[in-house]
Amino acid sequence: MSYQVYSAPDSANLVVQMILEQLDASYELCWLNRGQGEHRTETYLRLNPQGLIPTLVDGEHAVFETAAIALYLGQKYGQLVPASDDSVAYSRCLQWLFYLSNTLHADLRIQFYSDRYRPDDSEPEVFLTKVRARVLGHFKLLDEQLHKHSPDGWLLGEELSVCDFYLAALARWAALYPQGQAIAAEDLLSLPALNDFLIRMEQFPAVSRSIADQSVFGGLLRYPDPPDLPPAMVVG
Ligand SMILES: N[C@@H](CCC(=O)N[C@@H](CS)C(=O)NCC(=O)O)C(=O)O
């Protein structure tokens, strides 16, 4: 049976799609038009009461939150997530997955949608500069972690995991959104282990195929290009 992934171009569904591709799972992308508020309809809110993208539907079961979907799929297939009875490896996976979700992705949302978070009396550029510096600090920490397993390893060590696909997408968006005001790609790529990681992640067909499905015809992860679509359809 095929999964349904509620999606918008270059949104967090990209992480889910890359994982499904890597697992060779059958899935269908259900596109929502964010410009027309299709992620806020009553029908969609029944699946994801936050009104955020993505949601994965597996038969009668709907799961939201990117990290939770990643864990659900990895465990279901017994791939890309260490077995839960290996408590050390499993806790390492949870640790980095939560870091990516609760810290990096959460702060990236502030970078993408700074107007929602910025105090009314603060200068937009000053606020965004602070947020970008915070986000870059998170990537530095991740670079140090990747460095421990370089040149052939991944975020958790020797084994590729869902965390790697999540990190790859977060690095792509960090250098892209908000368009014209994102972190400079050169700043991210000056982190050597991260740069090397992104080069290797770009080689996965699961990555290139999934990004192509977002209507992206140029750079994937390192010098990312936005989807070739009207801006209203593409917001972080
Ligand atoms: N914590 C959520 C964040 C998802 C998220 O930020 N989704 C964005 C698209 S990348 C979204 O739905 N944005 C619409 C909005 O914030 O109004 C998750 O990991 O699923």
The ligand as an SDF file (V2000), in Angstrom:
LIG
                    3D

 20 19  0  0  0  0  0  0  0  0999 V2000
    7.9660   21.1690   13.4270 N   0  0  0  0  0  0  0  0  0  0  0  0
    7.2980   21.0110   12.1590 C   0  0  0  0  0  0  0  0  0  0  0  0
    7.6870   22.1770   11.2630 C   0  0  0  0  0  0  0  0  0  0  0  0
    7.1300   21.9900    9.8760 C   0  0  0  0  0  0  0  0  0  0  0  0
    7.1580   23.2890    9.0990 C   0  0  0  0  0  0  0  0  0  0  0  0
    7.7510   24.2960    9.4990 O   0  0  0  0  0  0  0  0  0  0  0  0
    6.4680   23.2670    7.9540 N   0  0  0  0  0  0  0  0  0  0  0  0
    6.3990   24.4710    7.1480 C   0  0  0  0  0  0  0  0  0  0  0  0
    6.8020   24.1510    5.7470 C   0  0  0  0  0  0  0  0  0  0  0  0
    8.5220   23.7640    5.7090 S   0  0  0  0  0  0  0  0  0  0  0  0
    4.9750   24.9550    7.1480 C   0  0  0  0  0  0  0  0  0  0  0  0
    4.0480   24.1730    7.1390 O   0  0  0  0  0  0  0  0  0  0  0  0
    4.7960   26.2670    7.1630 N   0  0  0  0  0  0  0  0  0  0  0  0
    3.5290   26.9000    7.1300 C   0  0  0  0  0  0  0  0  0  0  0  0
    3.3740   27.8620    8.2410 C   0  0  0  0  0  0  0  0  0  0  0  0
    4.2090   27.9720    9.1360 O   0  0  0  0  0  0  0  0  0  0  0  0
    2.3610   28.5550    8.1980 O   0  0  0  0  0  0  0  0  0  0  0  0
    7.6810   19.7050   11.5110 C   0  0  0  0  0  0  0  0  0  0  0  0
    8.8410   19.3160   11.6330 O   0  0  0  0  0  0  0  0  0  0  0  0
    6.8300   19.0620   10.8820 O   0  0  0  0  0  0  0  0  0  0  0  0
  1  2  1  0
  2  3  1  0
  2 18  1  0
  3  4  1  0
  4  5  1  0
  5  6  2  0
  5  7  1  0
  7  8  1  0
  8  9  1  0
  8 11  1  0
  9 10  1  0
 11 12  2  0
 11 13  1  0
 13 14  1  0
 14 15  1  0
 15 16  2  0
 15 17  1  0
 18 19  2  0
 18 20  1  0
M  END
$$$$
